[in-house]
């Protein structure tokens, strides 16, 4: 039976106050970031440190005394942490802290210090701390469950209008490449607070199922090469709902600023006087390749990556792409929205000097259960893609990296996991 938790849980304002941490190992490495984020004036005492701790000292984030602990080191301290791997040193630090009435954490024996470190997690402006009577794994598990529930909206956390800088108004949220777990923490948190969600077809659909029943979902219906809600209608939906006092999330696939018209929507909101928050997302340009075991770059193979929109064909007056320059490159070209005109793009690159045997990988619906990878070469890819029935959304990766996928135990190359691109295929 674990001991009952009898500590008094309190938040310390350490801004500008001297905190002494004795020991420069991995325990110190874990504790330091939160102390520094709290604004503590940290002094580290240790003859050696890990490279990460040394880098913090080198960057001026803390003062490092390169020696062992000595009596008197806690003079003027507000808080102390004994984090060495020597119990005798930790006991000496704790004893001095007791005499000086300085609260002290003993990393090696928490119950012997005058303070313990809670398992701490953040959710927006909330800080969640959990103590469990000396069972740190239990504390961490409960902390993680609470924070995850807050992020997902399973625990109500809906502040009133104006309590947070992001609310009310509009948030442009990049939903990532399709897998609902690949949205950012901030994106998921804001989505859980939305009154209205304006969603692209290729935004992570599972996330919409998690919304409370009262949330209005507006389908932007921006389907490539098909029916499309005009950008003006989408802008109006964002602005009118925000001006009505509702918090609006514009949920887009991938990253809103990578061929997703996100900046147009931001400009419209700013012009209308509507507060707007930008939340970047994982772009399909790199996620799709990664899920097919294709690195966008690789040492000694590719020193540049160019992401190209396939919305306009080579030679069209409205094209802004220098296909001759791209053909002279030796690195990676990532083509978005390029399936319909793949033969034209491949032809332009070949005409500009790209070798015919340049490897190509096409990743359809990456990061979703329907992901499929088609591998070919530049001179054959258009015909092979047509024969394979390749359909958008798909990302085309052109360059030597497309041939680097490792062989798996079954003897074949990996096809990765799952994928879908939204904002980036919204033109």
Phi, psi and omega in degrees: 000120181294154179292144178295146180280114183240018177279153178265110184281122185215154176260129181261134172270102183259008183303119178073003183261144185289123175239129181253125177241121182257119183114136184238026182271204185292330177295314177299320180301324179285324185280329188298316184304319181288324176297316180294320178296332178281356178085013181293145173271090189273133171242122183258131179241112181188138178291333180221160177218168171287160178304324181293318179293319177300322179294323177297319178293317180297332179275000179080016180282341179207168177257126182250117173265109187277074180197175175279168179294144175223148177307135181101351182293341182267003179300127179082003180278149174262337187203145182223150177226124178260105189234029177276173176263014179248109181302327180293319177295315179299321179295321179294318178298315180297321180293318177296319179300320179298316180295325183269002182058046176249125179294137187223136175258130173256113184292333183273340182204081187305323184290346181267354175267173178269358178213157174232154179266123178286157168285116191245139174221157182244144171219102184056235180271001177274143170239124182255125178237136182231130173241147185218033174065042175088017176244082187298325179294323177294317178302314182295320181296317179292317177303312181298320181295319180294312182295319178297320179295324176293315179300319184277353180082010179285337170253126185298131175208079185237088180295158179291163181306134176086352181291326178244150183300333184277346188241144347282184181136210182235138172243123174270107188249123172280118184277356183085185191281357176142316176295123183299339179281353182261006170287151179290160178301316181295320179299317180292323179296315180291323178299322180293343181258000188292144167268326180225136176237122175258108192244139170285158180299326185263009170290156183303108187292327182299330180294330179292330179292339182273353183289147175301156186299331184278356181281130177276127178250123179252122181277114180288339173054038181270085183262128181301133176061022178223206181295148183211132172290133182295151181298327180296321179294318179296314179302317180297320179299319179295311187290314184295318179292321179295319180291340176278005177090010181264149174269121188249129173251122173267101185267115183240153175284158178061225177248132185299337184260004178254092181053036183238006178062017180297322182291328175299320181289322176298314180300319179297318180294316180297317180297328181273000179078024181262128177299137183221137178244135179256126177239105181299158177231167175289122184280141177296337182304325181251329181294320182297313179299316182299319181290344176260015183060036175245112178283140177295326175226159175205137184303128180080359182243311183220126179249005175210152176228131177237126178259124189236138174277132176264019183292329183239134183288153174302141179089346177292143181301331182274357181289135177253009185263133175268090184292330176296318178294319179297324180294335180275347179287154178250356184271216188259134171244126176250119184253119176257145179058038187250005186294313186297325184248027186302320180298322180292318181292316179298317179298320180296319180291319178296318180295333181272000174111002178290133183300145182296330182269016177301125180296147178223138173233129176251124181247112177267139172046048184297149182069006172251164178300341181270011182303140176215141181241130175244126182248139183201196173234165189299324182283344184244351192297322183296314180293319182290325177294319178295318180294327181277353181072034179297133181227152174289156003281137180209151178244132181253122180251122185241127178141171183303332181297336182291350179256010187265001183302132182288156174279133180269174184299333180279001177092356181247167176280147181293150174251004177079205186250271188206153187195150171201145181243136186245275184307326185285348177244034188258003185285000000 
